[in-house]
Amino acid sequence: MARLTADFWVHAYLARLRLHDIPAFVTAHGDDTAGAVMVKLNTLDGRAQAFQRSFDLMSGARAWVTLAEGLEAEVDAAIARQRQFDPDLWVIEVEDREGRHLLDEPGLSD
């Protein structure tokens, strides 16, 4: 099965967010071809959540799972630790008071 490059997926995700008037920014530019992508949801109230894509080896399914959740500073620290292990990691920060990230929508959730 052909896979999208990380750069293509990131740009498509940012475009989808713009269609819903949800601000988002690339805060760390990873490898264009094969970099993993992490999404930080900032609810602008001092709290945040970080999502990473998980792969189930048994079923082959991919899903977004929560890496960290809580105070924004704690989530930022968790993301920084991940960046130390994986310098090719993309980080996208989504800012939405309603907590919308669209990762559960078709085309983004799988």
KELO-582799 format. One record per atom (N, C-alpha, C): residue in one letter; x, y, z; atom name; residue number from 1. Coordinates in nm, 2 decimals. Layout:
BEGIN
+------+--------+--------+--------+------+-----+
| rest |      x |      y |      z | atom |  nr |
+------+--------+--------+--------+------+-----+
|    a |      X |      Y |      Z |   CA | NUM |
...
+------+--------+--------+--------+------+-----+
% end
This chain:
BEGIN
+------+--------+--------+--------+------+-----+
| rest |      x |      y |      z | atom |  nr |
+------+--------+--------+--------+------+-----+
|    m |   0.08 |  -0.12 |   0.00 |    N |   1 |
|    m |   0.00 |   0.00 |   0.00 |   CA |   1 |
|    m |   0.09 |   0.12 |   0.00 |    C |   1 |
|    a |   0.06 |   0.22 |  -0.09 |    N |   2 |
|    a |   0.14 |   0.34 |  -0.10 |   CA |   2 |
|    a |   0.11 |   0.43 |   0.02 |    C |   2 |
|    r |   0.21 |   0.50 |   0.07 |    N |   3 |
|    r |   0.19 |   0.59 |   0.18 |   CA |   3 |
|    r |   0.22 |   0.73 |   0.14 |    C |   3 |
|    l |   0.15 |   0.82 |   0.20 |    N |   4 |
|    l |   0.17 |   0.96 |   0.18 |   CA |   4 |
|    l |   0.30 |   1.01 |   0.25 |    C |   4 |
|    t |   0.37 |   1.10 |   0.19 |    N |   5 |
|    t |   0.49 |   1.15 |   0.26 |   CA |   5 |
|    t |   0.44 |   1.24 |   0.38 |    C |   5 |
|    a |   0.53 |   1.25 |   0.47 |    N |   6 |
|    a |   0.49 |   1.33 |   0.59 |   CA |   6 |
|    a |   0.46 |   1.48 |   0.55 |    C |   6 |
|    d |   0.54 |   1.53 |   0.46 |    N |   7 |
|    d |   0.52 |   1.67 |   0.42 |   CA |   7 |
|    d |   0.38 |   1.69 |   0.35 |    C |   7 |
|    f |   0.34 |   1.59 |   0.27 |    N |   8 |
|    f |   0.21 |   1.60 |   0.20 |   CA |   8 |
|    f |   0.10 |   1.59 |   0.30 |    C |   8 |
|    w |   0.11 |   1.50 |   0.40 |    N |   9 |
|    w |   0.01 |   1.48 |   0.50 |   CA |   9 |
|    w |  -0.01 |   1.60 |   0.59 |    C |   9 |
|    v |   0.11 |   1.66 |   0.63 |    N |  10 |
|    v |   0.10 |   1.78 |   0.71 |   CA |  10 |
|    v |   0.03 |   1.90 |   0.64 |    C |  10 |
|    h |   0.07 |   1.92 |   0.51 |    N |  11 |
|    h |   0.01 |   2.03 |   0.44 |   CA |  11 |
|    h |  -0.14 |   2.00 |   0.42 |    C |  11 |
|    a |  -0.18 |   1.88 |   0.40 |    N |  12 |
|    a |  -0.32 |   1.85 |   0.38 |   CA |  12 |
|    a |  -0.40 |   1.87 |   0.51 |    C |  12 |
|    y |  -0.34 |   1.83 |   0.62 |    N |  13 |
|    y |  -0.40 |   1.85 |   0.76 |   CA |  13 |
|    y |  -0.41 |   2.00 |   0.79 |    C |  13 |
|    l |  -0.31 |   2.08 |   0.76 |    N |  14 |
|    l |  -0.32 |   2.22 |   0.78 |   CA |  14 |
|    l |  -0.43 |   2.28 |   0.70 |    C |  14 |
|    a |  -0.45 |   2.24 |   0.57 |    N |  15 |
|    a |  -0.55 |   2.29 |   0.49 |   CA |  15 |
|    a |  -0.69 |   2.25 |   0.54 |    C |  15 |
|    r |  -0.70 |   2.13 |   0.59 |    N |  16 |
|    r |  -0.83 |   2.09 |   0.65 |   CA |  16 |
|    r |  -0.87 |   2.17 |   0.77 |    C |  16 |
|    l |  -0.77 |   2.20 |   0.86 |    N |  17 |
|    l |  -0.79 |   2.28 |   0.97 |   CA |  17 |
|    l |  -0.83 |   2.42 |   0.93 |    C |  17 |
|    r |  -0.77 |   2.48 |   0.83 |    N |  18 |
|    r |  -0.80 |   2.61 |   0.78 |   CA |  18 |
|    r |  -0.95 |   2.62 |   0.74 |    C |  18 |
|    l |  -1.00 |   2.51 |   0.67 |    N |  19 |
|    l |  -1.13 |   2.51 |   0.62 |   CA |  19 |
|    l |  -1.23 |   2.52 |   0.74 |    C |  19 |
|    h |  -1.19 |   2.48 |   0.86 |    N |  20 |
|    h |  -1.28 |   2.49 |   0.98 |   CA |  20 |
|    h |  -1.24 |   2.61 |   1.07 |    C |  20 |
|    d |  -1.16 |   2.70 |   1.01 |    N |  21 |
|    d |  -1.11 |   2.82 |   1.09 |   CA |  21 |
|    d |  -1.04 |   2.78 |   1.22 |    C |  21 |
|    i |  -0.96 |   2.67 |   1.22 |    N |  22 |
|    i |  -0.89 |   2.63 |   1.34 |   CA |  22 |
|    i |  -0.74 |   2.67 |   1.31 |    C |  22 |
|    p |  -0.68 |   2.76 |   1.39 |    N |  23 |
|    p |  -0.54 |   2.79 |   1.37 |   CA |  23 |
|    p |  -0.45 |   2.68 |   1.40 |    C |  23 |
|    a |  -0.35 |   2.66 |   1.32 |    N |  24 |
|    a |  -0.25 |   2.56 |   1.34 |   CA |  24 |
|    a |  -0.12 |   2.60 |   1.28 |    C |  24 |
|    f |  -0.01 |   2.56 |   1.35 |    N |  25 |
|    f |   0.13 |   2.60 |   1.31 |   CA |  25 |
|    f |   0.22 |   2.48 |   1.31 |    C |  25 |
|    v |   0.32 |   2.47 |   1.22 |    N |  26 |
|    v |   0.42 |   2.37 |   1.23 |   CA |  26 |
|    v |   0.53 |   2.43 |   1.33 |    C |  26 |
|    t |   0.55 |   2.37 |   1.44 |    N |  27 |
|    t |   0.64 |   2.41 |   1.54 |   CA |  27 |
|    t |   0.78 |   2.34 |   1.53 |    C |  27 |
|    a |   0.77 |   2.22 |   1.46 |    N |  28 |
|    a |   0.90 |   2.15 |   1.44 |   CA |  28 |
|    a |   0.88 |   2.08 |   1.30 |    C |  28 |
|    h |   0.97 |   2.11 |   1.21 |    N |  29 |
|    h |   0.97 |   2.05 |   1.08 |   CA |  29 |
|    h |   1.05 |   1.92 |   1.08 |    C |  29 |
|    g |   0.99 |   1.81 |   1.06 |    N |  30 |
|    g |   1.06 |   1.68 |   1.05 |   CA |  30 |
|    g |   1.10 |   1.65 |   0.91 |    C |  30 |
|    d |   1.14 |   1.52 |   0.90 |    N |  31 |
|    d |   1.18 |   1.47 |   0.77 |   CA |  31 |
|    d |   1.06 |   1.47 |   0.67 |    C |  31 |
|    d |   1.08 |   1.53 |   0.55 |    N |  32 |
|    d |   0.97 |   1.55 |   0.45 |   CA |  32 |
|    d |   0.91 |   1.42 |   0.41 |    C |  32 |
|    t |   0.99 |   1.31 |   0.40 |    N |  33 |
|    t |   0.95 |   1.19 |   0.34 |   CA |  33 |
|    t |   0.89 |   1.10 |   0.45 |    C |  33 |
|    a |   0.96 |   1.07 |   0.55 |    N |  34 |
|    a |   0.92 |   0.96 |   0.64 |   CA |  34 |
|    a |   0.91 |   1.00 |   0.79 |    C |  34 |
|    g |   0.91 |   1.13 |   0.82 |    N |  35 |
|    g |   0.90 |   1.18 |   0.96 |   CA |  35 |
|    g |   0.77 |   1.15 |   1.02 |    C |  35 |
|    a |   0.77 |   1.11 |   1.15 |    N |  36 |
|    a |   0.65 |   1.09 |   1.22 |   CA |  36 |
|    a |   0.59 |   1.22 |   1.25 |    C |  36 |
|    v |   0.46 |   1.23 |   1.28 |    N |  37 |
|    v |   0.39 |   1.35 |   1.31 |   CA |  37 |
|    v |   0.32 |   1.34 |   1.44 |    C |  37 |
|    m |   0.34 |   1.45 |   1.52 |    N |  38 |
|    m |   0.28 |   1.46 |   1.65 |   CA |  38 |
|    m |   0.19 |   1.59 |   1.65 |    C |  38 |
|    v |   0.08 |   1.58 |   1.70 |    N |  39 |
|    v |  -0.01 |   1.70 |   1.71 |   CA |  39 |
|    v |  -0.04 |   1.74 |   1.85 |    C |  39 |
|    k |  -0.01 |   1.87 |   1.88 |    N |  40 |
|    k |  -0.04 |   1.93 |   2.01 |   CA |  40 |
|    k |  -0.16 |   2.01 |   2.00 |    C |  40 |
|    l |  -0.26 |   1.98 |   2.08 |    N |  41 |
|    l |  -0.38 |   2.06 |   2.09 |   CA |  41 |
|    l |  -0.37 |   2.15 |   2.21 |    C |  41 |
|    n |  -0.37 |   2.28 |   2.18 |    N |  42 |
|    n |  -0.36 |   2.38 |   2.29 |   CA |  42 |
|    n |  -0.50 |   2.44 |   2.30 |    C |  42 |
|    t |  -0.57 |   2.43 |   2.41 |    N |  43 |
|    t |  -0.70 |   2.48 |   2.43 |   CA |  43 |
|    t |  -0.70 |   2.62 |   2.48 |    C |  43 |
|    l |  -0.58 |   2.68 |   2.49 |    N |  44 |
|    l |  -0.57 |   2.82 |   2.53 |   CA |  44 |
|    l |  -0.62 |   2.86 |   2.67 |    C |  44 |
|    d |  -0.62 |   2.76 |   2.75 |    N |  45 |
|    d |  -0.66 |   2.78 |   2.89 |   CA |  45 |
|    d |  -0.55 |   2.73 |   2.99 |    C |  45 |
|    g |  -0.43 |   2.71 |   2.93 |    N |  46 |
|    g |  -0.32 |   2.66 |   3.01 |   CA |  46 |
|    g |  -0.30 |   2.51 |   3.01 |    C |  46 |
|    r |  -0.39 |   2.44 |   2.93 |    N |  47 |
|    r |  -0.39 |   2.30 |   2.92 |   CA |  47 |
|    r |  -0.37 |   2.26 |   2.78 |    C |  47 |
|    a |  -0.32 |   2.14 |   2.76 |    N |  48 |
|    a |  -0.29 |   2.09 |   2.62 |   CA |  48 |
|    a |  -0.30 |   1.94 |   2.62 |    C |  48 |
|    q |  -0.29 |   1.88 |   2.50 |    N |  49 |
|    q |  -0.29 |   1.74 |   2.48 |   CA |  49 |
|    q |  -0.20 |   1.71 |   2.36 |    C |  49 |
|    a |  -0.12 |   1.61 |   2.36 |    N |  50 |
|    a |  -0.04 |   1.57 |   2.25 |   CA |  50 |
|    a |  -0.08 |   1.43 |   2.20 |    C |  50 |
|    f |  -0.09 |   1.42 |   2.07 |    N |  51 |
|    f |  -0.14 |   1.30 |   2.00 |   CA |  51 |
|    f |  -0.02 |   1.25 |   1.91 |    C |  51 |
|    q |  -0.01 |   1.12 |   1.91 |    N |  52 |
|    q |   0.08 |   1.06 |   1.82 |   CA |  52 |
|    q |   0.01 |   0.94 |   1.75 |    C |  52 |
|    r |   0.06 |   0.91 |   1.64 |    N |  53 |
|    r |   0.00 |   0.80 |   1.56 |   CA |  53 |
|    r |   0.06 |   0.66 |   1.61 |    C |  53 |
|    s |  -0.03 |   0.57 |   1.64 |    N |  54 |
|    s |   0.01 |   0.44 |   1.68 |   CA |  54 |
|    s |  -0.03 |   0.34 |   1.58 |    C |  54 |
|    f |   0.05 |   0.23 |   1.57 |    N |  55 |
|    f |   0.03 |   0.13 |   1.47 |   CA |  55 |
|    f |   0.01 |  -0.01 |   1.54 |    C |  55 |
|    d |  -0.10 |  -0.08 |   1.51 |    N |  56 |
|    d |  -0.13 |  -0.21 |   1.57 |   CA |  56 |
|    d |  -0.07 |  -0.31 |   1.48 |    C |  56 |
|    l |   0.04 |  -0.38 |   1.52 |    N |  57 |
|    l |   0.10 |  -0.48 |   1.44 |   CA |  57 |
|    l |   0.01 |  -0.60 |   1.40 |    C |  57 |
|    m |  -0.08 |  -0.63 |   1.49 |    N |  58 |
|    m |  -0.17 |  -0.75 |   1.47 |   CA |  58 |
|    m |  -0.27 |  -0.72 |   1.36 |    C |  58 |
|    s |  -0.33 |  -0.60 |   1.37 |    N |  59 |
|    s |  -0.44 |  -0.57 |   1.27 |   CA |  59 |
|    s |  -0.40 |  -0.48 |   1.16 |    C |  59 |
|    g |  -0.29 |  -0.42 |   1.17 |    N |  60 |
|    g |  -0.24 |  -0.32 |   1.07 |   CA |  60 |
|    g |  -0.31 |  -0.19 |   1.08 |    C |  60 |
|    a |  -0.39 |  -0.17 |   1.18 |    N |  61 |
|    a |  -0.47 |  -0.04 |   1.19 |   CA |  61 |
|    a |  -0.38 |   0.06 |   1.25 |    C |  61 |
|    r |  -0.41 |   0.19 |   1.21 |    N |  62 |
|    r |  -0.34 |   0.30 |   1.26 |   CA |  62 |
|    r |  -0.44 |   0.39 |   1.33 |    C |  62 |
|    a |  -0.40 |   0.45 |   1.45 |    N |  63 |
|    a |  -0.49 |   0.53 |   1.52 |   CA |  63 |
|    a |  -0.41 |   0.64 |   1.59 |    C |  63 |
|    w |  -0.48 |   0.75 |   1.62 |    N |  64 |
|    w |  -0.42 |   0.86 |   1.70 |   CA |  64 |
|    w |  -0.44 |   0.83 |   1.85 |    C |  64 |
|    v |  -0.34 |   0.83 |   1.92 |    N |  65 |
|    v |  -0.35 |   0.81 |   2.07 |   CA |  65 |
|    v |  -0.29 |   0.93 |   2.14 |    C |  65 |
|    t |  -0.33 |   0.94 |   2.27 |    N |  66 |
|    t |  -0.28 |   1.05 |   2.35 |   CA |  66 |
|    t |  -0.15 |   1.01 |   2.41 |    C |  66 |
|    l |  -0.05 |   1.10 |   2.38 |    N |  67 |
|    l |   0.09 |   1.08 |   2.44 |   CA |  67 |
|    l |   0.09 |   1.15 |   2.58 |    C |  67 |
|    a |   0.04 |   1.27 |   2.58 |    N |  68 |
|    a |   0.04 |   1.34 |   2.71 |   CA |  68 |
|    a |  -0.08 |   1.43 |   2.71 |    C |  68 |
|    e |  -0.12 |   1.46 |   2.84 |    N |  69 |
|    e |  -0.24 |   1.55 |   2.86 |   CA |  69 |
|    e |  -0.23 |   1.62 |   2.99 |    C |  69 |
|    g |  -0.26 |   1.74 |   3.00 |    N |  70 |
|    g |  -0.25 |   1.82 |   3.12 |   CA |  70 |
|    g |  -0.21 |   1.96 |   3.10 |    C |  70 |
|    l |  -0.13 |   2.01 |   3.20 |    N |  71 |
|    l |  -0.08 |   2.15 |   3.19 |   CA |  71 |
|    l |   0.01 |   2.16 |   3.07 |    C |  71 |
|    e |  -0.01 |   2.27 |   3.00 |    N |  72 |
|    e |   0.07 |   2.29 |   2.87 |   CA |  72 |
|    e |   0.22 |   2.27 |   2.89 |    C |  72 |
|    a |   0.27 |   2.32 |   3.00 |    N |  73 |
|    a |   0.42 |   2.30 |   3.02 |   CA |  73 |
|    a |   0.46 |   2.16 |   3.03 |    C |  73 |
|    e |   0.37 |   2.07 |   3.09 |    N |  74 |
|    e |   0.40 |   1.93 |   3.10 |   CA |  74 |
|    e |   0.39 |   1.86 |   2.96 |    C |  74 |
|    v |   0.30 |   1.90 |   2.88 |    N |  75 |
|    v |   0.28 |   1.85 |   2.75 |   CA |  75 |
|    v |   0.40 |   1.89 |   2.66 |    C |  75 |
|    d |   0.44 |   2.02 |   2.67 |    N |  76 |
|    d |   0.56 |   2.07 |   2.60 |   CA |  76 |
|    d |   0.68 |   1.99 |   2.64 |    C |  76 |
|    a |   0.70 |   1.95 |   2.76 |    N |  77 |
|    a |   0.81 |   1.87 |   2.81 |   CA |  77 |
|    a |   0.81 |   1.73 |   2.75 |    C |  77 |
|    a |   0.69 |   1.67 |   2.74 |    N |  78 |
|    a |   0.68 |   1.54 |   2.68 |   CA |  78 |
|    a |   0.71 |   1.54 |   2.53 |    C |  78 |
|    i |   0.67 |   1.65 |   2.46 |    N |  79 |
|    i |   0.70 |   1.66 |   2.32 |   CA |  79 |
|    i |   0.85 |   1.68 |   2.30 |    C |  79 |
|    a |   0.91 |   1.76 |   2.39 |    N |  80 |
|    a |   1.06 |   1.79 |   2.38 |   CA |  80 |
|    a |   1.14 |   1.66 |   2.40 |    C |  80 |
|    r |   1.09 |   1.57 |   2.49 |    N |  81 |
|    r |   1.16 |   1.44 |   2.51 |   CA |  81 |
|    r |   1.15 |   1.36 |   2.39 |    C |  81 |
|    q |   1.03 |   1.36 |   2.32 |    N |  82 |
|    q |   1.01 |   1.28 |   2.20 |   CA |  82 |
|    q |   1.10 |   1.34 |   2.09 |    C |  82 |
|    r |   1.12 |   1.47 |   2.08 |    N |  83 |
|    r |   1.21 |   1.53 |   1.98 |   CA |  83 |
|    r |   1.35 |   1.49 |   2.00 |    C |  83 |
|    q |   1.39 |   1.47 |   2.13 |    N |  84 |
|    q |   1.53 |   1.43 |   2.16 |   CA |  84 |
|    q |   1.56 |   1.29 |   2.10 |    C |  84 |
|    f |   1.46 |   1.20 |   2.11 |    N |  85 |
|    f |   1.47 |   1.07 |   2.05 |   CA |  85 |
|    f |   1.46 |   1.06 |   1.90 |    C |  85 |
|    d |   1.38 |   1.15 |   1.85 |    N |  86 |
|    d |   1.34 |   1.15 |   1.70 |   CA |  86 |
|    d |   1.35 |   1.29 |   1.64 |    C |  86 |
|    p |   1.47 |   1.33 |   1.60 |    N |  87 |
|    p |   1.49 |   1.46 |   1.54 |   CA |  87 |
|    p |   1.41 |   1.48 |   1.41 |    C |  87 |
|    d |   1.36 |   1.37 |   1.35 |    N |  88 |
|    d |   1.28 |   1.38 |   1.22 |   CA |  88 |
|    d |   1.13 |   1.40 |   1.25 |    C |  88 |
|    l |   1.10 |   1.42 |   1.38 |    N |  89 |
|    l |   0.96 |   1.43 |   1.42 |   CA |  89 |
|    l |   0.90 |   1.57 |   1.38 |    C |  89 |
|    w |   0.78 |   1.56 |   1.32 |    N |  90 |
|    w |   0.71 |   1.69 |   1.29 |   CA |  90 |
|    w |   0.62 |   1.71 |   1.42 |    C |  90 |
|    v |   0.60 |   1.84 |   1.45 |    N |  91 |
|    v |   0.51 |   1.88 |   1.56 |   CA |  91 |
|    v |   0.42 |   1.99 |   1.50 |    C |  91 |
|    i |   0.29 |   1.97 |   1.51 |    N |  92 |
|    i |   0.19 |   2.07 |   1.47 |   CA |  92 |
|    i |   0.12 |   2.11 |   1.59 |    C |  92 |
|    e |   0.11 |   2.24 |   1.61 |    N |  93 |
|    e |   0.03 |   2.29 |   1.72 |   CA |  93 |
|    e |  -0.10 |   2.35 |   1.67 |    C |  93 |
|    v |  -0.21 |   2.29 |   1.73 |    N |  94 |
|    v |  -0.34 |   2.33 |   1.69 |   CA |  94 |
|    v |  -0.40 |   2.41 |   1.81 |    C |  94 |
|    e |  -0.45 |   2.53 |   1.78 |    N |  95 |
|    e |  -0.51 |   2.62 |   1.89 |   CA |  95 |
|    e |  -0.66 |   2.63 |   1.87 |    C |  95 |
|    d |  -0.73 |   2.57 |   1.97 |    N |  96 |
|    d |  -0.88 |   2.57 |   1.96 |   CA |  96 |
|    d |  -0.94 |   2.56 |   2.10 |    C |  96 |
|    r |  -1.01 |   2.66 |   2.14 |    N |  97 |
|    r |  -1.07 |   2.66 |   2.27 |   CA |  97 |
|    r |  -1.17 |   2.55 |   2.29 |    C |  97 |
|    e |  -1.23 |   2.51 |   2.18 |    N |  98 |
|    e |  -1.33 |   2.40 |   2.18 |   CA |  98 |
|    e |  -1.27 |   2.26 |   2.18 |    C |  98 |
|    g |  -1.14 |   2.26 |   2.17 |    N |  99 |
|    g |  -1.07 |   2.13 |   2.17 |   CA |  99 |
|    g |  -1.08 |   2.05 |   2.04 |    C |  99 |
|    r |  -1.11 |   2.12 |   1.93 |    N | 100 |
|    r |  -1.12 |   2.05 |   1.80 |   CA | 100 |
|    r |  -0.98 |   2.03 |   1.74 |    C | 100 |
|    h |  -0.96 |   1.91 |   1.69 |    N | 101 |
|    h |  -0.83 |   1.88 |   1.62 |   CA | 101 |
|    h |  -0.85 |   1.80 |   1.49 |    C | 101 |
|    l |  -0.97 |   1.75 |   1.47 |    N | 102 |
|    l |  -1.01 |   1.68 |   1.34 |   CA | 102 |
|    l |  -0.94 |   1.55 |   1.32 |    C | 102 |
|    l |  -0.86 |   1.50 |   1.41 |    N | 103 |
|    l |  -0.79 |   1.38 |   1.39 |   CA | 103 |
|    l |  -0.88 |   1.26 |   1.39 |    C | 103 |
|    d |  -1.01 |   1.27 |   1.43 |    N | 104 |
|    d |  -1.10 |   1.16 |   1.43 |   CA | 104 |
|    d |  -1.19 |   1.16 |   1.30 |    C | 104 |
|    e |  -1.16 |   1.25 |   1.21 |    N | 105 |
|    e |  -1.23 |   1.26 |   1.08 |   CA | 105 |
|    e |  -1.18 |   1.16 |   0.98 |    C | 105 |
|    p |  -1.26 |   1.12 |   0.89 |    N | 106 |
|    p |  -1.22 |   1.03 |   0.78 |   CA | 106 |
|    p |  -1.10 |   1.09 |   0.70 |    C | 106 |
|    g |  -1.00 |   1.01 |   0.67 |    N | 107 |
|    g |  -0.89 |   1.06 |   0.60 |   CA | 107 |
|    g |  -0.77 |   1.10 |   0.69 |    C | 107 |
|    l |  -0.81 |   1.13 |   0.81 |    N | 108 |
|    l |  -0.71 |   1.17 |   0.91 |   CA | 108 |
|    l |  -0.70 |   1.07 |   1.02 |    C | 108 |
|    s |  -0.81 |   1.00 |   1.05 |    N | 109 |
|    s |  -0.81 |   0.90 |   1.16 |   CA | 109 |
|    s |  -0.75 |   0.77 |   1.12 |    C | 109 |
|    d |  -0.73 |   0.74 |   1.00 |    N | 110 |
|    d |  -0.67 |   0.61 |   0.96 |   CA | 110 |
|    d |  -0.55 |   0.63 |   0.88 |    C | 110 |
+------+--------+--------+--------+------+-----+
% end
